[in-house]
């Protein structure tokens, strides 16, 4: 059975593949419209075959070789390596396409005819144009993928569509995940080692959030706000599954953290839901901002974790809206008066069994 990590990588490779197919077919249609080549059928099929090969090679290079989210090289080094990759990949894939056609027509992969055909193709001005086009499209696809990873699918699409240029009201879920003993860790590890520790820790937070279709709204030091549209969680309790997945990830990588840093991360969390105002703020370096009492309440709930000795607490408003909630063993902790609040709020704790592969199984 395909794991979620494998599924995520497969989806990422499919993005590269389909993007290349679309861009290459657009070029083929433009080429057909201008009637640059006499043999339009050959040109069209050749470009389609090239799109399949370059899409797979580009996707595998970015997702598997670079491990997608672990490429920490400097920008100029990354640009130099990527430029070399595109040049080599384009030339190699064009050559492979020619040799495949040679096998189909003559039964031989490498022959005098195939080499001569390759030379003719590489001298063709329209092929030069296609190579330049492919080079630029490669960078465009990489850029779109990087922006998508940076902001997430929903924020990326809504930013392009300009949905949040005017304030919009939404019902959303917010979960605050807080690293335990962060001050002590910073003192023990030192600034640089602690920074690397946080980077590795937040990589798991980010992956678990993305796998459960959430968004990271804000990371501030040792805490991170994760958010979901409420309607996307009415059939699947994604915030709880995200919390569970993060527990599993950190448990499985505990030895790695201990070997590298001498300590393993542990966290606590609180979750709440309600109406917020969403808007895009700032002219330069603008970002999506959420305004409302929900975030403040979530923060106050998180401070209760230590007071009542629980790892994961939730408001009754959240509990009442989630499906399959009994699978997470909710226990009512009582009514609490949160700082800055006039009314008391009913608080529940949630629990998981790490022996199971998934709480819903």
C-alpha positions in Angstrom: 0.0 0.0 0.0 1.3 3.5 -0.9 2.4 5.5 2.1 1.3 9.2 2.3 4.9 10.3 1.8 5.1 8.3 -1.4 1.7 9.6 -2.5 2.9 13.2 -1.9 6.0 12.6 -4.0 4.0 10.9 -6.7 1.6 13.9 -6.9 4.6 16.2 -7.1 6.1 14.3 -10.0 2.7 14.3 -11.7 2.7 18.1 -11.4 6.0 18.3 -13.3 4.9 15.8 -15.9 1.5 17.4 -16.7 3.1 20.9 -16.6 5.6 19.8 -19.2 3.0 18.1 -21.3 0.8 21.3 -21.3 3.7 23.6 -22.2 5.1 21.3 -24.9 1.7 20.8 -26.5 1.2 24.6 -26.6 4.4 24.9 -28.4 3.4 22.1 -30.8 0.1 23.8 -31.5 1.9 27.1 -32.1 4.3 25.3 -34.4 1.5 23.6 -36.2 -0.3 27.0 -36.6 2.7 28.6 -38.2 3.4 25.5 -40.3 7.1 25.8 -39.5 7.7 22.1 -40.2 6.4 20.2 -43.2 6.1 17.0 -41.3 3.6 18.2 -38.6 2.7 14.8 -37.3 6.3 13.9 -36.7 6.9 17.2 -35.0 3.8 16.9 -32.8 4.6 13.3 -31.7 8.3 14.1 -31.2 7.4 17.0 -28.9 4.9 14.9 -26.9 7.4 12.2 -26.4 10.0 14.8 -25.3 7.4 16.2 -22.8 7.0 12.8 -21.2 10.7 12.3 -20.8 11.6 15.8 -19.6 8.6 15.9 -17.2 9.7 12.6 -15.6 13.3 13.5 -15.4 12.6 17.0 -14.0 10.1 15.6 -11.4 12.4 12.8 -10.3 15.4 15.2 -10.0 13.5 17.7 -7.9 11.4 15.4 -5.8 13.7 12.3 -5.4 17.3 13.4 -6.0 16.9 16.8 -4.2 14.4 15.2 -1.8 12.1 18.2 -2.5 12.2 19.9 0.9 15.9 19.3 1.9 17.7 21.4 -0.7 19.5 24.0 1.5 22.1 25.2 -1.0 22.8 28.8 -1.6 20.8 30.5 -4.5 23.7 30.9 -6.9 24.9 27.3 -6.4 21.3 26.0 -6.9 20.9 28.2 -10.1 24.2 26.9 -11.5 23.4 23.3 -10.8 19.8 23.7 -12.1 21.0 25.4 -15.3 23.4 22.6 -16.0 20.7 20.0 -15.3 18.3 21.7 -17.8 20.9 21.9 -20.5 21.9 18.2 -20.1 18.3 17.0 -19.6 17.1 18.8 -22.8 19.9 17.5 -25.0 19.7 14.0 -23.6 15.9 13.8 -23.9 16.0 15.1 -27.5 18.7 12.4 -28.3 16.6 9.7 -26.6 13.5 10.7 -28.7 15.6 10.5 -31.9 16.9 7.1 -31.0 13.5 5.8 -30.0 12.1 6.9 -33.4 15.1 5.2 -35.1 14.2 1.9 -33.4 10.6 2.3 -34.5 11.6 3.0 -38.2 14.8 1.0 -38.7 14.9 -1.5 -35.8 18.2 -0.1 -34.6 18.7 2.4 -31.8 22.1 3.8 -32.7 23.0 3.8 -36.4 24.4 6.1 -39.0 20.9 7.2 -40.0 19.9 8.0 -36.4 23.1 10.0 -35.7 22.6 11.9 -39.0 19.0 12.6 -38.1 20.1 13.8 -34.7 22.6 16.2 -36.3 19.9 17.5 -38.7 17.5 18.1 -35.8 20.0 19.9 -33.6 20.9 22.2 -36.5 17.2 23.1 -37.1 16.4 26.7 -36.1 12.9 25.7 -34.8 14.6 23.1 -32.6 16.9 25.8 -31.2 13.8 27.9 -30.5 12.2 24.9 -28.8 15.3 24.3 -26.7 15.3 27.9 -25.5 11.5 27.6 -24.8 12.0 24.4 -22.8 14.8 26.0 -20.8 12.7 28.9 -19.8 9.6 26.7 -19.1 11.8 24.5 -16.9 12.6 27.5 -14.7 8.9 28.7 -14.8 7.7 25.2 -13.6 10.3 25.2 -10.9 9.3 28.7 -9.8 5.6 27.8 -9.7 6.3 24.6 -7.7 8.5 26.6 -5.2 5.8 29.3 -4.7 3.2 26.5 -4.3 5.4 24.8 -1.6 6.0 28.1 0.1 2.4 29.3 0.4 0.3 26.1 0.0 -2.3 25.3 -2.7 -5.2 27.3 -1.3 -3.3 30.5 -0.5 -1.4 30.3 -3.8 -4.6 30.0 -5.9 -6.5 32.6 -3.8 -3.5 35.0 -4.1 -3.5 34.7 -7.9 -7.3 35.2 -8.1 -7.1 38.1 -5.7 -9.7 36.7 -3.4 -8.4 38.4 -0.3 -7.7 41.8 -1.6 -10.9 42.8 0.2 -11.6 41.5 3.7 -13.6 38.3 3.7 -15.3 36.4 6.5 -14.6 32.7 6.9 -15.2 29.9 9.4 -11.9 28.3 10.1 -10.1 26.0 12.5 -6.9 27.1 14.2 -4.5 24.7 16.0 -1.5 26.1 17.9 1.4 23.7 18.2 4.0 24.7 20.8 7.4 23.1 21.4 7.9 22.0 25.0 10.8 23.3 27.0 12.0 25.6 24.2 13.8 28.0 26.5 15.8 25.2 28.1 16.6 23.7 24.7 17.9 27.0 23.4 20.2 27.4 26.4 21.5 23.8 26.1 22.0 23.7 22.4 23.1 27.2 21.7 21.6 29.5 19.0 23.0 27.9 15.9 22.3 24.3 16.9 18.9 25.3 18.2 18.1 26.9 14.9 18.9 23.7 13.1 16.9 21.8 15.6 13.9 24.0 14.9 14.4 23.7 11.1 14.3 19.9 11.3 11.3 20.0 13.7 9.3 22.3 11.6 9.9 20.3 8.5 7.9 17.5 10.1 5.2 20.0 11.2 5.0 21.3 7.7 4.8 17.8 6.1 2.1 16.6 8.5 0.1 19.8 8.0 0.3 19.5 4.2 -0.6 15.8 4.2 -3.7 16.6 6.1 -4.6 19.5 3.8 -3.9 22.2 6.3 -1.9 25.5 6.0 0.7 26.9 8.2 -0.5 30.4 8.9 2.3 31.6 11.2 5.5 30.4 12.8 6.8 32.4 15.7 9.8 30.9 17.5 8.7 27.7 19.2 5.0 27.9 18.2 3.1 27.5 14.9 -0.5 28.2 14.0 -2.0 25.7 11.6 -5.4 26.4 10.0 -8.1 24.6 8.0 -11.4 25.8 6.5 -14.1 24.4 8.8 -16.1 22.9 5.8 -13.0 20.9 4.8 -13.0 19.1 8.1 -16.7 18.2 8.4 -16.1 14.7 7.0 -12.6 14.1 8.2 -11.1 15.4 11.5 -8.0 16.7 9.9 -6.5 18.7 12.8 -6.6 15.6 15.1 -5.1 13.5 12.4 -2.4 16.1 11.9 -1.5 16.0 15.6 -1.4 12.2 15.6 0.8 12.1 12.5 3.2 14.6 14.0 3.4 12.4 17.2 4.2 9.4 15.0 6.8 11.2 13.0 8.6 12.5 16.0 8.5 9.1 17.7 10.0 7.4 14.7 12.7 10.0 14.3 13.5 10.2 18.1 16.8 8.4 17.7 17.9 10.6 14.9 17.2 13.8 16.9 19.0 12.3 20.0 22.0 11.3 17.9 22.2 14.7 16.2 21.2 17.1 19.1 21.2 15.0 22.2 17.5 15.7 22.7 14.2 14.9 21.0 11.3 17.4 20.4 8.0 17.1 22.3 5.0 19.4 21.8 1.6 20.3 23.1 -1.3 21.8 21.2 -4.7 23.5 21.4 -7.5 23.8 18.8 -10.5 26.0 18.4 -12.8 27.2 15.6 -14.9 30.2 14.7 -15.3 33.1 12.3 -12.4 35.2 11.3 -11.7 38.0 8.8 -9.2 37.2 6.1 -7.4 39.8 4.1 -4.2 40.5 2.2 -2.1 43.0 4.1 0.9 45.0 3.0 2.1 46.3 -0.4 5.6 44.9 -0.4 6.0 41.4 1.0 2.3 41.2 1.5 0.8 38.2 3.3 -2.6 36.7 4.2 -3.7 37.8 7.7 -6.4 36.4 9.9 -8.2 38.7 12.4 -10.5 37.6 15.1 -11.0 36.3 18.6 -10.4 32.7 17.5 -6.6 33.0 17.4 -6.5 34.7 20.8 -8.7 32.0 22.3 -6.6 29.2 20.8 -3.5 30.8 22.3 -5.1 31.0 25.7 -6.3 27.3 25.4 -2.7 26.3 24.7 -1.5 27.7 28.0 -4.0 25.4 29.8 -2.1 22.3 28.6 0.6 22.7 31.3 -1.9 23.7 34.0 -4.1 20.7 33.6 -1.4 18.3 32.5 -2.6 17.5 29.0 -0.9 17.4 25.6 -3.9 18.3 23.4 -6.9 20.4 24.4 -9.8 21.6 22.4 -12.8 23.9 22.9 -16.4 22.5 23.0 -17.2 24.5 19.9 -14.6 22.5 18.0 -15.5 19.2 19.5 -19.2 19.6 18.6 -18.4 20.1 14.9 -15.9 17.3 14.3 -16.9 13.9 12.9 -15.7 10.6 14.5 -14.7 12.5 17.6 -15.2 9.5 19.9 -12.2 7.8 18.1 -10.0 10.4 19.9 -11.3 9.7 23.5 -12.4 13.2 24.4 -12.5 13.9 28.1 -14.2 17.0 29.5 -11.8 18.9 31.7 -14.4 21.5 32.9 -15.1 25.2 32.4 -12.2 27.6 32.5 -12.0 31.4 32.6 -9.3 32.3 30.0 -7.2 35.4 30.4 -8.9 38.4 28.8 -12.2 36.6 28.5 -15.4 37.5 30.4 -17.1 34.1 29.8 -15.9 30.7 30.8 -15.2 28.2 28.0 -15.7 24.4 28.1 -12.5 22.5 27.5 -11.8 18.9 26.4 -8.6 16.9 26.2 -8.0 14.5 23.3 -6.0 11.3 23.4 -4.5 8.9 20.9 -3.1 5.4 20.9 0.2 5.4 19.1 0.0 1.6 18.8 -2.4 2.0 15.9 -1.3 3.0 12.4 -4.1 5.5 12.3 -6.8 6.3 14.9 -9.5 5.8 12.2 -8.4 2.3 11.3 
